[in-house]
Amino acid sequence: MAVGLQKTKYVAVKLRYKTGMKTKDIVLVIGDTRRDAYLTKDDSGTCQTEQLADAWMSPTTATCFSDCLTTFPDSCGSMVYNEATKACTPGSIAFAKIDTFQESIPKTSSNDTLFYITSPIPACNTSNGFALFTLCGSTVCLYLSTSNLQFDDAEQFCADINSDLFIANTWARFSLFWNVSLTYLGQDTFLWLKRDSAENQFVWGNGEPLSDELNEHIWQEGQPNNWNGNGEYCVEAKHLTRPEYYGLNDALCQVEKAFVCEPKL
C-alpha cells in the first residue's frame, strides 16, 4: 500500500422505518464489504448526538445518511433530517441526553428528526447473571452487582467472572452507564476510573486518560474535589445523597458501593 493511503472502511446500512403500518427497509451498500446495521428513528426524543458539521441539502433520508457516512467514515453515527426542508445535519454516535452537554444538534423545527445507527449486539452469556442493555443504538452486556463492595473487591469480583469494571470512555458508554446505575441499581455505583496520584489526573482501567471533553461534562458541580485531602482516588455515580444532581463524584475506594462488570473482550 502506498504511503499516505488508508484502506477505506465500507458499510452496508439498512435503513428501517415505518411508512403507514408497514416497516420499510432500504439497504445502502457503500463499497464492497457488507456489514448490516439499522438506522433507527428516535421516536422517544431521549437521544442526542454531537454535531459534526453544518447542515447540507439531501433529497431523502437515505441520501442524507449515505453522504454522512462518506464524508465522515470514522465518526458518522447519526443525523438529524428535516423532511420538509431536506436539511441534513451529520452527527456522531448517538447517546442518551446528558444534562451538561451543550454541543448536540439543536432541533429548530418539529420536522427535525434524529436517526441513529444501531451498534452490533455483542455476545452475552445470560446464564451467569449478565444481561443486554440498549440505549440510543448502543448495546452492551453487563453484570449488575447484587451486593456492595469496596473498589478493589469489586474489581476482583469482575475479574473472577472474566470481566472488568465498566469503562465509560465515550458519550454513548457514559450515558448508558449513568442510566443503568440510576434506573436499575439506584445506588452509588463505582466505574473503572481512578485518580493517578502521581500525575493528579484520572485514568480509565485500560490505561486511557480521561479525555478533556468528557472531563468538562461528566462531573457534578464542584467535583472532583478530593474532599479534605482524604484520598478520594475512586469515582462513583452519586445517586443516594444527591439524586437531584447529574454527574460523577470522586470517592473513597474503601467505602462499599454498587458496581457494573462488562465481559473482557
Beta strands, then each sheet from edge to edge (+ up, - down):
strand 1: 11-19
strand 2: 22-30
strand 3: 38-41
strand 4: 47-48
strand 5: 56-57
strand 6: 78-82
strand 7: 87-91
strand 8: 95-96
strand 9: 112-117
strand 10: 130-135
strand 11: 138-144
strand 12: 163-165
strand 13: 189-196
strand 14: 201-204
strand 15: 234-237
strand 16: 248-251
strand 17: 258-263
sheet 1: 2+ 1- 3- 9+ 6- 7+ 5-
sheet 2: 4+ 8-
sheet 3: 10+ 11- 17+ 12-
sheet 4: 10+ 11- 17+ 13+ 14-
sheet 5: 10+ 11- 17+ 13+ 15- 16+
end
